[in-house]
Amino acid sequence: MKIGAAKEVFAGEARVAMTPESAAQIRKLGHECLIETGAGAKAGFTDDAYRAAGVTVVDDIYAAADVVVKVRGPEEEEVAKLREGQTLISFFWPAQNAELLEAVKARGATVVAMDMVPRISRAQKMDALSSMANIAGYRAVIEAGNNFPRFFTGQVTAAGKVPPAKVLIVGAGVAGLAAIGTSTSLGAITYAFDVRPEVAEQIESMGAEFVYLDFEEAQTDGAATGGYAAPSSPEFRDAQLKKFRELAPEMDIVITTALIPGRPAPVLWTRDMVEAMKPGSVIVDLAAERGGNCELTVPDEKIVTDGGVTIVGYTDFPSRMATQSSTLYSNNIRHMLSDLTPGKDGVINHDMDDDVIRTATATHEGEITFPPPPLKIQ
Ligand code: NAD
């Protein structure tokens, strides 16, 4: 089959879904690889580098490829180019994109949504949500450091003693844990909070301090929510905000990553907390795309408050590290293609009895197959 990577059309998106290295792996599955002219340029991969890896560079990937791979979900103009029997593999967010799903159905194409890959051990190699969240968590700390006028680590120098920075990470999922690892490795005193008490051990094993609340019940029954957070009770939220109010004047950097699947981001860092922070402090809100965890976040912007606190609301952290994120995302894609090509013979076998493929498939041969049935094996 011809597997082709599209050039991203979303403004500012620098990632690409196939690298010369991943193409070499895809070719080992018996496929032919194509790339749209200039698709890898912003991620540091030239057309010549693709050619050297045996990839054909073409102008119209939708016309040329049997399977189109890309990063961002398709725009309407891209869906209009899909044809019957063609497969698109990309992020898609089918729950939020019902109309787009209908449009793809009408084209008779198949969509494999990378955001729907189930988070089970067998599918970890295809878990693009995690690979991108890991990068976002790392980059959030780097971005904070870039806007912070002091060191992370404490130092005793001839010119004077410098205290370490204090960093609070709110939400310890994949992005939060990556942020904790980066922050502790830079030498900051790092605190972290999550509504899921089961992450306390993980946080502490990474050298950060778990922020405990004065509250009796544990919040989330992780088993009931598949390991994700559920909305907090008003009493719990009050206790959480009270704790954050205490911490605000002390923290130099706050990185928020708290999300609840299918809901807007909970507001956890309120205006008065921002006002209580010292001038020069930095907030990086990784939840900005879903409204933000900080009350003052402006999505896609960096603002500085009258009190001198910088609030970063960028929503494109993985794209800001496009070489790294393209490398990891393209690996996620090629593992998906590997599962779709069990015979390694260049023939796609879209096995709807396979738990991972079934769950990720949002449309198949002109039918909408979202939402998927529950996993057979958890
Ligand atoms: P996410 O992006 O949905 O949420 C980020 C974090 O925010 C979560 O840890 C959540 O508990 C936390 N949060 C929600 N509300 C909060 C609040 N009010 N205050 C503080 N924190 C709050 O999470 P994610 O990174 O996608 O990971 C979620 C779960 O998925 C975790 O249990 C993780 O271990 C699991 N996971 C499993 C796999 C796998 O098995 N392959 C892969 C990735 C993640």
Boltz pocket constraint, residues with backbone or C-beta under 6 A from the ligand:
constraints:
  - pocket:
      binder: B
      contacts: [[A, 118], [A, 119], [A, 120], [A, 121], [A, 123], [A, 124], [A, 127], [A, 129], [A, 130], [A, 133], [A, 170], [A, 171], [A, 172], [A, 173], [A, 174], [A, 175], [A, 176], [A, 193], [A, 194], [A, 195], [A, 196], [A, 226], [A, 227], [A, 228], [A, 229], [A, 230], [A, 232], [A, 257], [A, 258], [A, 259], [A, 260], [A, 261], [A, 266], [A, 268]]
      max_distance: 6.0
